[in-house]
Amino acid sequence: MPIALLVTNLPPYVALVLATAGLAWKKRARILVYGCAILIFFHVLFIILALRFQDAMLQVSEIPTAVTQFFLTLPFMLWIVFAYWERIISMGQDKPARQEEPQSAESETNN
C-alpha cells in the first residue's frame, strides 16, 4: 500500500488555506490547526491499520482503493468545509417569504 502517497496531503491543504481569499488571519490559523490535526490523526490511524491488516486488505482490492481515494480527497473536503462553512450554511437557509401588499379600500369596493 502506498503509505507515502497518502501522507503527502498536508501540503496541498496548507496551500489551499493560505491561498483562500477573504479569511481573517485568526480564522485562517484556526482552520490550519484543526485541519492539520485531523489530517495527522487520520495519517496515524491509516498507518496503524495498514500495518495491522495489510494482508487482509491486499486480498480485497476495493478496500485499499477506497481508502486511497478517501485520503487523497480529505484535504480538499476539509478545506471546503472549514473555509466556506458559513457560505454553505447560508445557501441552505430559506429566504424570508415575501409579504403580500395590503389591498387598498378602493380596490376592495370594486370587487
Contacts in CASP RR format, 6 or more apart in sequence:
PFRMAT RR
TARGET T0000
AUTHOR 0000-0000-0000
METHOD contacts of the structure
MODEL  1
MPIALLVTNLPPYVALVLATAGLAWKKRARILVYGCAILIFFHVLFIILA
LRFQDAMLQVSEIPTAVTQFFLTLPFMLWIVFAYWERIISMGQDKPARQE
EPQSAESETNN
1 50 0 8 1.000
1 54 0 8 1.000
1 57 0 8 1.000
1 58 0 8 1.000
1 64 0 8 1.000
1 68 0 8 1.000
2 68 0 8 1.000
3 46 0 8 1.000
3 47 0 8 1.000
3 50 0 8 1.000
5 68 0 8 1.000
5 72 0 8 1.000
6 43 0 8 1.000
6 46 0 8 1.000
6 67 0 8 1.000
6 68 0 8 1.000
6 71 0 8 1.000
6 72 0 8 1.000
7 43 0 8 1.000
7 46 0 8 1.000
7 47 0 8 1.000
9 39 0 8 1.000
9 71 0 8 1.000
9 72 0 8 1.000
9 74 0 8 1.000
9 75 0 8 1.000
10 36 0 8 1.000
10 39 0 8 1.000
10 40 0 8 1.000
10 43 0 8 1.000
10 75 0 8 1.000
12 75 0 8 1.000
12 76 0 8 1.000
13 35 0 8 1.000
13 36 0 8 1.000
13 39 0 8 1.000
13 75 0 8 1.000
13 76 0 8 1.000
13 78 0 8 1.000
13 79 0 8 1.000
14 32 0 8 1.000
14 36 0 8 1.000
16 75 0 8 1.000
16 76 0 8 1.000
16 79 0 8 1.000
16 83 0 8 1.000
17 23 0 8 1.000
17 28 0 8 1.000
17 31 0 8 1.000
17 32 0 8 1.000
17 79 0 8 1.000
17 82 0 8 1.000
17 83 0 8 1.000
18 28 0 8 1.000
18 32 0 8 1.000
20 28 0 8 1.000
20 79 0 8 1.000
20 83 0 8 1.000
23 31 0 8 1.000
23 83 0 8 1.000
31 79 0 8 1.000
31 82 0 8 1.000
31 83 0 8 1.000
34 82 0 8 1.000
35 78 0 8 1.000
35 82 0 8 1.000
38 74 0 8 1.000
38 78 0 8 1.000
39 74 0 8 1.000
39 75 0 8 1.000
39 78 0 8 1.000
42 71 0 8 1.000
42 74 0 8 1.000
46 67 0 8 1.000
46 71 0 8 1.000
50 57 0 8 1.000
57 63 0 8 1.000
57 64 0 8 1.000
57 67 0 8 1.000
58 64 0 8 1.000
80 88 0 8 1.000
81 88 0 8 1.000
END
